[in-house]
């Protein structure tokens, strides 16, 4: 296996030349993930060699290259990349890699050379077993971690390498950074392909390169590889360089004219005269020409988002769900061909919706992970392209936040797809699922593997979706009747033993419930999901309860996430609402619609009966063409505010400080129970707004207009609104109040000193914008239309 291991590592370094520039972070994950990534990478290469038409010869020439001139070429290329401003230190600090480390790693690889001409890589390609492959991957991953010095950094880097190679192999010739001419026998840099590839990788791998010198160094590194391989005199090594670069998806081969004679020699140890080579059927380069079926440019490769969608329809209709992963590999590159960002977002949603409908039919958790990983790469592309738009910050932010919830919904659906089914007992009216410690262990393992599939998500806004969905251990409680999921002490102890687990996700046919692990304690916990009958409901109404010991939890310290699954698609989110029934009263509560899973995500700290229903209210003074129309409809459908008894909304009216306090409490679900305040003479316990003002004052979100006056009935100004919404978002963990950028409004000097930081926060986070193109108008009163817009943006933050 020695040459095999050496081959793996050298190939990783080639991919690293691109991916390392983009990878500036790490996530602590089990060492098994490193092994899986190494194995997956090796499987890609072996598949290429086996499909080459002459596997043994191709394996031999690749081995010859990496044992000869390959080391020098790779070291020189690494030097080029690490020479940019701050690049060397960044690579060392973040990835634990510097020239000495890479040289040491290559020296270790060289020690496995046996010099026999027949090596373990050739043997594995020819007749190796999966066990042989696992042994090689395990050995390499272990050595790689030891070389890097950190498990999380090694896992992160190998993840990036896999993502990069997936993109390389899925893209067409317009993304290949290198090309080879069959006519001249020379390698060259494909400038257009290299520029396109850099742009593509910024989206897939994240962390855009800002310094032009670093970009130039990447280009210089490829030129170094070209110069090195062109200078190789050993014909077999040169052929090996060609085969390896093709295997990694980096090389486009330009076919020689049919009457011409190629110059690249055969794979034999002693080259034959060049005139005899092009027609030899055993030539490993022959089957890998761009016109051959194994190349990314094959006619069947999807070239547009519509092609991907149609191909998905085809494999789903044929029941070939194991092919979904292959279809999705083309998605990142084809999305870059779409120039309209709205169409790009729409295309991504169309694909994710189709995938989400069949995730639960994919029984293999590894396949689910691969599918999610493919979509995560595409999500990165779209998120990056959204950020590049020259549109206002508020528009880009809203698109990113919506994409965040779609990603969270997709991850939750993936958890549902791999849910563990515990022991079940039932009678005519009720089904009880008793969860064992072994069930929890299995569910944790599956959740961790699914989560590793979305580690490719690097966009900071989209990564928040991972916090929302968390690590959810899914329990399949499939029953169309009263359902009870019981966790006793052994299962609870197992949950508590893994600090990474954030939720227990109870999955039923009509709704799912993610209960925070902070609620799970004691010797017994019961989670009850009871279907209720509500006429004309758009989802099944469900009553949810959590019982710890023998005590029903009235208030939770952290919100439960309800996933209310709709019976059919909806066209307009503002025409439906989430309803809560408690003590025979029905009220509207906030919820977020996720089109990917056709469901509403509802976060609540108090439990009762919830369902989705129609909401048809409109206002006589809100024109459907007004800029604020959709936001007014949404804020009403979320139950945050309402109109007046005469059927008007009065969008240009001012909002009082008391009214805005109520809106903030309702939006963020701050607990008003037991809150008191005696500081303000104009805030009495009998006032309707008392609990809202008391809650926000005690949380440090609002102050009075003076030491003794709150002025509840005075209009809230725009700078006051900025402060209150910034602090509320900060308390909810949705924004940071540090590293605030400089404001650039013409009326900056009019913004009160105490308000400048908060104005900057809401502007930077796309919550508020100026009036017109250049002023903020800090002292102006906030209108109901403006407040509706701000609240809607805060809801999805």
C-alpha positions in Angstrom: 0.0 0.0 0.0 3.0 2.3 0.3 2.9 3.9 -3.2 -0.8 4.2 -2.9 -0.5 6.2 0.3 2.1 8.4 -1.3 -0.1 8.9 -4.3 -3.0 9.9 -2.1 -1.0 12.5 -0.2 0.6 14.1 -3.3 -2.8 14.3 -4.9 -4.2 16.1 -1.9 -1.4 18.6 -2.1 -2.3 19.4 -5.7 -5.9 20.1 -4.7 -4.6 22.0 -1.6 -2.9 24.5 -3.9 -6.3 25.8 -4.7 -8.4 25.1 -1.6 -5.9 26.3 1.0 -6.2 29.9 -0.1 -9.9 29.8 0.6 -10.0 27.8 3.8 -9.5 30.0 6.8 -11.2 28.2 9.7 -11.9 24.8 11.2 -14.5 22.8 13.0 -13.7 20.1 15.6 -15.1 16.9 14.3 -14.5 13.2 15.0 -11.3 11.8 13.5 -13.5 9.3 11.6 -14.6 12.2 9.4 -11.0 12.6 8.3 -10.9 8.9 7.3 -14.1 9.2 5.5 -12.9 12.3 3.6 -9.6 10.6 2.7 -11.5 7.5 1.5 -14.0 9.6 -0.5 -11.1 11.4 -2.2 -9.3 8.2 -3.1 -12.5 6.6 -4.4 -12.9 9.6 -6.9 -9.4 9.0 -8.2 -9.7 5.2 -8.4 -13.0 5.6 -10.3 -11.3 7.9 -12.8 -8.5 5.4 -13.3 -10.8 2.4 -13.7 -12.9 4.3 -16.3 -9.8 5.3 -18.3 -9.9 2.2 -20.5 -6.4 1.1 -19.4 -6.5 1.2 -15.7 -3.2 -0.6 -15.0 -1.1 1.6 -17.3 -2.8 4.8 -16.1 -2.1 3.8 -12.5 1.5 3.1 -13.4 2.2 6.4 -15.1 0.6 8.4 -12.2 2.8 6.5 -9.7 5.9 7.2 -11.8 5.1 11.0 -11.9 4.5 11.3 -8.1 7.7 9.3 -7.4 9.8 11.5 -9.7 9.3 15.1 -10.7 6.0 15.6 -8.9 7.5 16.5 -5.6 9.5 19.4 -6.9 6.6 20.8 -8.9 4.3 20.7 -5.9 6.9 22.2 -3.5 7.5 25.1 -6.0 3.8 25.7 -6.4 3.2 25.8 -2.6 6.0 28.4 -2.4 4.2 30.5 -4.9 0.9 30.4 -3.1 2.4 31.0 0.4 4.3 34.1 -0.7 1.4 36.5 -0.8 0.7 39.2 1.8 0.1 37.4 5.1 -0.5 34.1 3.2 2.3 32.1 4.8 1.4 33.0 8.4 -2.3 32.5 7.7 -1.7 29.0 6.3 0.5 28.2 9.4 -1.9 29.7 12.0 -5.1 28.4 10.5 -4.2 25.1 8.8 -0.9 24.2 10.6 0.8 24.1 7.2 4.1 25.8 6.2 6.9 24.9 3.8 8.7 22.8 6.5 5.5 20.9 7.2 4.7 20.2 3.6 8.3 19.2 2.9 8.2 16.8 5.9 5.0 15.3 4.7 6.4 14.8 1.2 9.5 13.2 2.6 7.3 10.8 4.6 5.5 9.9 1.4 8.8 9.3 -0.4 9.8 6.8 2.3 7.0 4.5 1.0 8.5 4.2 -2.5 9.4 0.5 -3.1 10.8 1.0 -6.6 9.5 -2.3 -8.0 7.5 -0.8 -10.9 4.4 -2.7 -9.6 3.0 -0.9 -6.6 0.0 -1.1 -4.3 -1.8 1.7 -6.1 -1.8 -0.4 -9.3 -2.9 -3.5 -7.3 -5.7 -1.6 -5.6 -7.0 -0.2 -8.9 -6.8 -3.7 -10.5 -8.2 -6.0 -7.8 -8.2 -4.2 -4.4 -11.0 -4.6 -1.9 -12.9 -2.1 0.1 -11.0 -3.2 3.2 -7.7 -2.3 1.4 -9.2 1.1 0.5 -10.2 1.7 4.2 -6.8 0.7 5.4 -5.1 3.1 3.1 -7.5 5.9 4.0 -7.1 5.3 7.7 -3.3 5.3 7.5 -3.1 8.4 5.4 -5.7 10.3 7.6 -3.7 9.4 10.7 -0.4 10.6 9.3 -2.1 13.7 7.9 -3.5 14.7 11.2 -0.2 14.1 12.9 1.5 16.3 10.3 -1.0 19.1 10.6 -1.1 18.8 14.3 -4.8 19.3 14.8 -7.7 17.0 14.1 -10.2 19.8 13.3 -7.9 21.5 10.9 -7.1 18.3 9.1 -10.8 17.4 8.8 -11.6 20.9 7.6 -8.9 20.8 5.0 -9.8 17.4 3.7 -13.4 18.5 3.5 -12.3 21.5 1.4 -10.2 19.3 -0.9 -13.2 17.0 -1.5 -15.4 19.9 -2.2 -12.9 21.4 -4.6 -12.3 18.2 -6.5 -16.1 17.6 -6.8 -16.4 21.0 -8.5 -13.3 20.5 -10.7 -14.7 17.2 -12.0 -18.2 18.5 -12.5 -17.3 21.6 -14.4 -16.9 22.0 -18.2 -13.8 23.0 -20.1 -14.5 26.7 -19.4 -13.4 26.1 -15.7 -10.3 24.0 -16.4 -7.1 26.0 -15.3 -4.7 23.8 -17.3 -4.8 22.5 -20.8 -2.7 20.0 -22.8 -2.3 19.9 -26.5 -2.1 16.4 -28.1 -0.5 18.1 -31.2 2.4 19.7 -29.4 2.7 17.5 -26.3 2.9 20.7 -24.2 1.0 21.8 -21.1 -0.2 25.5 -20.6 -2.3 27.6 -18.3 -5.8 28.1 -19.5 -6.2 31.8 -18.4 -9.9 32.0 -19.0 -10.5 28.7 -17.2 -8.3 29.7 -14.3 -10.1 33.0 -13.8 -13.5 31.3 -14.0 -12.4 28.6 -11.5 -11.2 31.2 -9.0 -14.6 32.9 -9.2 -16.4 29.6 -8.8 -14.3 28.4 -5.8 -14.9 31.7 -4.0 -18.6 30.7 -3.9 -18.1 27.0 -3.2 -15.3 27.3 -0.6 -16.1 30.7 0.8 -13.8 33.5 2.2 -13.1 35.5 -1.0 -9.5 36.5 -1.8 -9.2 40.2 -1.4 -5.6 40.8 -2.1 -4.7 40.9 -5.9 -1.2 39.6 -5.1 -2.7 36.4 -3.6 -4.7 35.9 -6.8 -1.6 36.5 -8.9 0.3 33.9 -6.7 -2.4 31.3 -7.5 -1.9 31.9 -11.2 1.9 31.8 -10.8 1.5 28.5 -8.9 -0.2 27.0 -11.9 2.4 28.4 -14.2 5.0 26.7 -12.0 3.3 23.4 -12.4 3.1 23.9 -16.2 6.8 24.8 -16.4 7.8 21.8 -14.3 5.8 19.2 -16.2 6.9 20.6 -19.6 10.5 20.3 -18.5 10.1 16.6 -17.6 12.3 14.5 -19.9 11.1 11.1 -18.7 8.1 10.3 -21.1 6.3 8.1 -18.6 6.5 10.7 -15.8 5.1 13.3 -18.3 2.2 11.0 -19.2 1.6 10.5 -15.4 1.4 14.2 -14.9 -1.3 14.4 -17.6 -3.2 11.5 -16.1 -3.1 12.9 -12.5 -4.2 16.4 -13.5 -7.1 14.9 -15.5 -8.0 12.7 -12.5 -8.2 15.8 -10.4 -10.4 17.5 -12.9 -7.8 20.3 -13.5 -6.8 19.6 -17.1 -8.5 20.0 -20.5 -7.0 17.9 -23.3 -7.1 19.4 -26.7 -7.3 16.6 -29.2 -4.8 16.3 -32.1 -6.1 16.6 -35.6 -7.1 13.2 -37.0 -4.2 13.2 -39.5 -1.7 14.4 -36.9 0.8 12.4 -34.9 0.9 12.9 -31.1 4.1 13.5 -29.2 3.3 12.1 -25.8 5.0 8.7 -25.4 3.4 5.5 -24.2 3.5 4.2 -20.7 6.3 1.8 -21.3 9.5 2.0 -19.3 11.5 2.8 -22.5 9.7 5.2 -24.9 9.1 3.9 -28.4 9.4 6.3 -31.3 6.8 9.0 -31.0 5.2 8.3 -34.4 3.8 5.0 -33.2 2.0 6.3 -30.1 -1.3 8.0 -31.0 -3.0 4.9 -32.4 -2.1 2.5 -29.6 -5.3 1.3 -27.9 -3.6 0.8 -24.6 -2.7 4.5 -24.3 -4.2 5.7 -21.0 -4.8 9.2 -22.3 -7.0 8.1 -25.2 -10.2 7.4 -23.3 -10.0 10.6 -21.3 -10.3 13.1 -24.2 -13.0 15.8 -23.8 -15.2 13.9 -26.3 -15.2 10.7 -24.3 -18.0 9.8 -22.0 -15.8 10.0 -18.9 -15.2 13.7 -19.3 -17.2 16.5 -17.6 -17.9 17.9 -21.1 -19.9 14.9 -22.1 -23.2 15.8 -23.9 -25.4 14.4 -21.1 -23.8 16.7 -18.5 -26.4 19.3 -17.4 -25.4 22.8 -18.6 -28.3 24.9 -17.1 -30.3 24.9 -13.9 -33.2 23.7 -15.9 -31.2 20.7 -17.1 -30.4 19.8 -13.5 -34.1 20.0 -12.5 -35.2 17.9 -15.5 -32.5 15.3 -14.7 -33.7 15.1 -11.1 -37.2 14.5 -12.3 -35.9 11.7 -14.4 -34.0 9.9 -11.8 -36.7 10.4 -9.2 -39.4 9.0 -11.5 -37.2 6.0 -12.3 -36.6 5.4 -8.6 -32.8 5.8 -9.1 -32.4 7.8 -5.9 -28.7 6.8 -5.7 -28.1 9.0 -8.7 -29.3 12.2 -7.1 -25.8 12.9 -5.7 -24.3 12.7 -9.2 -26.9 15.0 -10.7 -26.2 17.6 -7.9 -22.5 17.7 -8.6 -23.2 19.8 -11.7 -25.4 22.3 -9.8 -22.7 24.7 -8.5 -21.2 25.3 -11.9 -24.5 25.6 -13.8 -25.8 28.1 -11.3 -22.9 30.4 -12.2 -24.3 30.6 -15.8 -27.5 32.3 -14.5 -27.0 36.1 -14.7 -30.2 37.0 -12.9 -29.8 36.5 -9.2 -33.6 36.1 -8.6 -33.7 33.3 -11.2 -30.6 31.8 -9.6 -32.3 31.7 -6.2 -35.5 30.4 -7.8 -33.6 27.6 -9.6 -31.9 26.6 -6.3 -35.2 26.4 -4.5 -36.7 24.3 -7.2 -34.0 21.8 -7.0 -33.9 21.7 -3.1 -37.7 21.3 -3.0 -37.5 18.2 -5.3 -34.7 16.7 -3.3 -36.5 17.4 0.0 -39.6 15.4 -1.1 -37.5 12.2 -1.5 -34.9 12.5 1.2 -36.8 10.1 3.5 -36.8 7.5 0.8 -33.0 7.4 0.8 -32.2 4.7 3.4 -28.5 5.1 3.4 -27.3 7.9 5.7 -24.1 8.3 3.8 -26.1 9.0 0.6 -28.3 11.5 2.5 -25.1 13.2 3.6 -23.7 13.3 0.1 -26.9 14.8 -1.3 -26.9 17.5 1.4 -23.3 18.2 0.7 -24.1 18.7 -3.0 -26.8 21.2 -2.1 -24.6 22.9 0.4 -22.0 23.6 -2.3 -24.7 25.1 -4.5 -26.1 27.2 -1.6 -22.6 28.7 -1.2 -22.5 29.7 -4.8 -25.9 31.5 -4.6 -25.0 33.2 -1.3 -21.8 34.5 -2.7 -23.6 35.8 -5.8 -26.2 37.5 -3.7 -23.5 39.4 -1.8 -21.9 40.5 -5.0 -25.0 42.3 -6.2 -24.9 46.1 -6.4 -28.3 46.2 -4.7 -29.1 47.9 -1.3 -27.8 46.1 1.8 -31.4 45.6 3.0 -32.3 43.7 -0.1 -29.3 41.5 -0.1 -29.7 40.8 3.6 -33.3 39.7 3.2 -32.4 37.3 0.4 -29.6 35.8 2.5 -31.8 35.5 5.6 -34.5 33.7 3.5 -31.9 31.4 2.1 -30.8 30.8 5.7 -34.2 29.5 6.7 -34.4 27.3 3.6 -31.1 25.8 4.5 -32.3 25.2 8.1 -35.4 23.6 6.8 -33.4 21.3 4.5 -31.1 20.2 7.3 -34.1 19.5 9.6 -35.7 17.4 6.7 -32.4 15.5 6.4 -32.5 14.7 10.2 -36.1 13.5 9.7 -35.0 11.3 6.8 -32.5 9.4 9.0 -34.7 9.2 12.2 -34.3 6.2 14.4 -37.5 4.1 15.1 -37.7 3.0 18.8 -39.8 0.3 20.3 -43.5 1.0 19.7 -46.6 -0.1 21.6 -50.1 1.1 20.7 -53.8 0.7 21.1 -56.7 2.1 19.2 -56.2 5.7 20.4 -52.5 6.1 21.3 -49.0 5.1 20.2 -46.1 5.1 22.6 -42.5 5.0 21.6 -39.9 4.1 24.3 -36.5 5.4 23.4 -33.5 3.4 24.6 -29.9 4.5 25.1 -29.0 2.5 22.0 -31.6 4.4 20.0 -30.0 7.6 21.1 -26.5 6.4 20.2 -27.6 5.4 16.8 -29.5 8.7 16.3 -26.5 10.8 17.4 -24.2 8.9 14.9 -26.7 9.6 12.1 -27.2 13.2 13.0 -23.4 13.8 13.1 -22.9 12.3 9.7 -25.8 14.4 8.2 -24.4 17.5 9.8 -21.0 16.9 8.3 -22.7 17.1 4.9 -23.4 20.8 5.5 -20.0 21.7 6.7 -19.4 22.9 3.2 -21.6 25.9 4.0 -19.1 28.8 4.7 -21.2 31.9 4.2 -21.6 33.6 7.6 -25.2 34.4 7.2 -26.2 31.0 6.0 -24.2 29.2 8.7 -26.6 30.6 11.2 -29.0 28.0 9.9 -26.8 25.4 11.5 -27.4 27.2 14.9 -31.2 27.1 14.3 -31.4 23.4 13.3 -28.5 22.5 15.7 -27.5 18.8 16.1 -31.0 17.3 16.2 -31.3 13.6 17.3 -34.3 12.4 15.3 -36.8 9.9 16.7 -39.3 8.4 14.2 -42.8 8.4 15.9 -44.9 7.6 12.9 -48.5 7.2 14.0 -51.7 8.9 12.9 -53.0 9.1 16.5 -52.1 10.5 19.8 -48.3 10.0 20.1 -46.1 9.8 23.1 -42.3 9.6 23.0 -40.8 8.4 26.3 -37.2 8.9 27.4 -36.1 7.2 30.6 -32.9 7.7 32.6 -30.6 5.6 30.4 -31.6 7.5 27.3 -31.5 10.9 29.1 -28.0 10.1 30.4 -26.8 9.2 26.9 -28.2 12.5 25.5 -26.5 14.5 28.3 -23.2 12.7 27.7 -22.8 14.3 24.3 -22.6 18.1 24.6 -22.9 18.6 20.9 -26.5 17.4 20.8 -28.9 20.4 21.0 -32.4 19.0 20.2 -34.5 15.9 20.4 -36.5 15.9 17.1 -39.7 14.0 17.3 -40.9 13.2 13.8 -44.6 12.4 13.0 -46.3 12.3 9.7 -48.0 15.7 10.2 -45.6 17.7 12.3 -42.2 17.5 14.0 -41.1 19.0 17.3 -37.5 19.9 18.2 -37.2 20.0 22.0 -34.0 21.6 23.4 -31.8 19.2 25.4 -31.8 21.8 28.1 -35.4 20.7 28.8 -34.4 17.0 29.0 -33.5 16.1 32.6 -34.4 13.9 35.5 -35.4 10.2 35.3 -38.1 10.5 32.7 -39.3 12.9 30.0 -42.4 12.5 27.8 -43.0 14.4 24.6 -46.6 14.3 23.5 -47.9 15.2 20.1 -51.7 15.0 19.8 -53.6 15.6 16.6 -56.6 18.0 16.9 -59.5 18.7 14.6 -59.7 22.2 13.2 -61.9 22.7 10.2 -60.3 24.3 7.1 -56.8 24.2 8.6 -54.0 24.1 6.1 -51.9 21.9 8.3 -52.8 19.3 10.9 -53.5 21.0 14.2 -51.3 19.5 16.9 -51.2 19.9 20.7 -47.7 19.6 22.0 -46.7 19.0 25.6 -43.4 18.2 27.3 -43.6 16.4 30.7 -40.5 16.2 32.9 -41.1 13.6 35.6 -44.8 14.2 36.3 -44.8 18.0 35.7 -46.1 19.5 32.5 -43.7 22.3 31.4 -45.8 25.5 31.1 -42.8 27.7 30.2 -39.5 26.6 28.7 -36.1 28.3 29.1 -35.4 27.8 25.4 -37.9 27.7 22.5 -39.2 24.5 21.0 -39.2 24.5 17.2 -42.5 23.3 15.7 -42.4 22.1 12.1 -46.0 22.3 10.8 -46.2 20.5 7.5 -48.7 21.9 5.1 -51.2 19.8 3.2 -50.5 21.6 -0.1 -48.3 24.3 -1.5 -49.1 28.0 -0.8 -48.6 30.9 -3.2 -48.3 33.8 -0.8 -47.0 33.7 2.8 -48.9 36.8 3.7 -52.2 35.0 3.0 -51.6 32.4 5.7 -50.9 32.5 9.5 -49.9 30.3 12.3 -52.6 30.1 15.0 -52.3 29.1 18.7 -55.2 27.8 20.7 -54.9 28.2 24.5 -57.6 28.4 27.1 -60.3 28.4 24.3 -58.7 31.6 22.8 -57.1 31.7 19.4 -54.3 34.1 18.5 -51.8 34.5 15.7 -48.2 33.9 16.4 -45.1 34.4 14.3 -43.8 31.7 12.0 -41.5 31.4 9.0 -42.5 29.7 5.8 -39.9 27.3 4.3 -40.7 26.5 0.7 -38.1 23.8 0.5 -40.1 21.6 2.9 -43.5 23.3 2.4 -43.8 23.9 6.2 -43.8 26.6 8.8 -41.1 26.8 11.4 -42.5 28.1 14.7 -40.3 28.9 17.7 -42.3 28.9 21.0 -41.4 28.9 24.7 -45.0 28.1 25.7 -46.8 25.0 24.4 -50.4 24.4 23.4 -52.2 23.7 20.1 -50.8 25.1 16.9 -51.9 25.0 13.2 -51.6 26.9 10.0 -54.7 28.5 8.5 -55.9 31.1 6.0 -55.4 34.8 6.7 -57.3 37.0 4.3 -57.3 40.4 6.0 -56.5 43.4 3.9 -56.6 47.2 4.6 -58.5 49.7 2.6 -55.7 52.3 2.7 -52.8 50.0 1.8 -52.4 49.9 -2.0 -51.0 46.7 -3.3 -48.5 48.7 -5.3 -47.1 50.5 -2.2 -43.5 49.8 -1.3 -44.7 48.7 2.2 -47.7 46.6 1.1 -46.1 43.1 1.5 -44.5 44.0 4.9 -47.8 45.4 6.3 -49.5 42.2 5.2 -46.8 40.0 6.7 -46.6 41.8 10.0 -50.3 41.4 10.4 -50.2 37.7 9.4 -47.5 37.2 12.0 -49.7 38.6 14.7 -47.3 41.5 15.6 -49.7 44.4 14.9 -53.1 45.0 13.5 -55.1 47.7 11.9 -57.9 50.0 13.1 -61.6 49.0 13.7 -62.5 51.0 10.5 -60.5 48.6 8.3 -57.5 50.9 7.8 -53.8 50.5 8.7 -52.9 54.2 8.5 -49.3 53.5 7.2 -48.2 57.1 7.6 -49.3 57.5 11.2 -46.6 57.6 13.9 -46.0 54.7 16.2 -45.8 55.5 19.9 -43.1 54.3 22.2 -45.5 52.1 24.0 -46.8 50.5 20.8 -43.2 49.8 19.6 -42.4 48.3 23.0 -45.2 45.8 22.5 -44.1 45.0 19.0 -40.6 44.2 20.1 -41.8 41.9 22.9 -44.2 40.1 20.6 -41.5 39.7 17.9 -38.8 38.3 20.1 -41.1 36.4 22.5 -39.6 38.1 25.6 -41.2 36.8 28.8 -43.3 39.4 30.5 -44.3 37.3 33.5 -43.6 39.0 36.8 -42.0 42.1 35.3 -42.4 45.3 37.3 -41.1 48.8 37.0 -41.7 51.8 39.3 -39.2 54.3 37.9 -41.6 56.1 35.5 -44.5 58.3 36.7 -46.4 57.8 33.5 -46.3 54.0 33.4 -48.9 52.5 35.7 -49.6 48.9 36.5 -53.1 49.4 35.1 -51.8 50.5 31.7 -52.1 48.1 28.8 -48.5 48.6 28.0 -47.1 48.2 31.5 -45.7 44.7 31.2 -44.1 45.4 27.8 -42.3 48.6 29.1 -41.3 46.8 32.3 -39.9 43.9 30.5 -37.8 45.9 28.1 -36.6 48.3 30.8 -35.5 45.4 33.0 -33.7 43.9 30.0 -31.8 47.2 29.3 -33.4 47.6 25.9 -35.3 50.9 26.6 -34.9 54.0 28.8 -37.1 56.9 29.6 -37.1 60.3 28.0 -36.0 61.5 31.4 -35.3 60.0 34.8 -39.0 59.9 35.7 -40.8 60.0 32.4 -41.1 57.2 29.8 -43.4 59.2 27.5 -45.3 56.1 26.3 -47.7 58.0 24.1 -45.0 60.1 22.3 -43.9 59.0 18.8 -40.8 56.8 18.7 -38.1 58.4 16.6 -36.0 56.6 14.0 -32.9 56.7 16.2 -34.8 55.4 19.2 -36.2 52.6 17.1 -32.6 51.8 15.9 -31.4 51.5 19.5 -34.4 49.4 20.7 -34.3 47.0 17.8 -30.4 46.6 17.9 -30.5 45.8 21.6 -33.4 43.4 21.2 -31.5 41.6 18.3 -28.4 41.5 20.5 -30.3 40.0 23.5 -31.7 37.4 21.1 -28.2 36.5 19.9 -28.8 37.6 16.3 -26.4 40.5 15.9 -23.2 41.7 17.5 -22.7 45.2 18.9 -19.0 45.2 18.3 -16.9 46.2 15.3 -19.4 48.8 14.1 -18.7 50.4 10.8 -18.6 54.1 10.1 -21.8 55.8 9.0 -21.9 57.7 5.7 -25.2 59.6 5.8 -25.1 63.3 5.0 -26.9 64.0 8.3 -24.5 61.9 10.4 -24.0 64.9 12.6 -27.7 65.0 13.5 -27.6 61.5 15.0 -27.3 61.6 18.8 -24.0 60.4 20.2 -25.8 57.6 22.1 -27.5 56.4 19.0 -24.7 56.3 16.4 -23.6 52.8 17.3 -27.2 51.4 17.1 -27.9 53.2 13.8 -24.7 51.6 12.4 -25.8 48.2 13.6 -29.3 48.3 12.0 -27.9 49.7 8.7 -25.0 47.2 8.5 -27.4 44.3 9.2 -30.0 45.3 6.7 -32.7 46.1 9.2 -33.0 49.8 8.5 -32.0 52.1 5.7 -32.0 55.9 5.1 -34.8 58.0 3.8 -34.0 58.7 0.2 -30.5 58.0 -0.9 -28.3 60.0 1.6 -30.0 60.9 4.9 -31.1 58.8 7.9 -33.4 61.4 9.5 -32.7 60.3 13.1 -35.1 62.7 14.8 -38.0 62.0 12.5 -40.9 60.0 13.8 -41.1 56.4 12.7 -44.2 55.6 10.7 -46.3 52.5 10.9 -45.1 51.5 7.4 -41.5 51.9 8.4 -42.0 49.9 11.6 -43.8 47.1 9.8 -40.8 46.8 7.4 -38.2 46.9 10.3 -40.1 44.2 12.2 -40.4 41.9 9.2 -36.6 42.1 8.7 -35.9 41.5 12.3 -38.2 38.4 12.3 -36.0 36.6 9.7 -32.7 37.7 11.2 
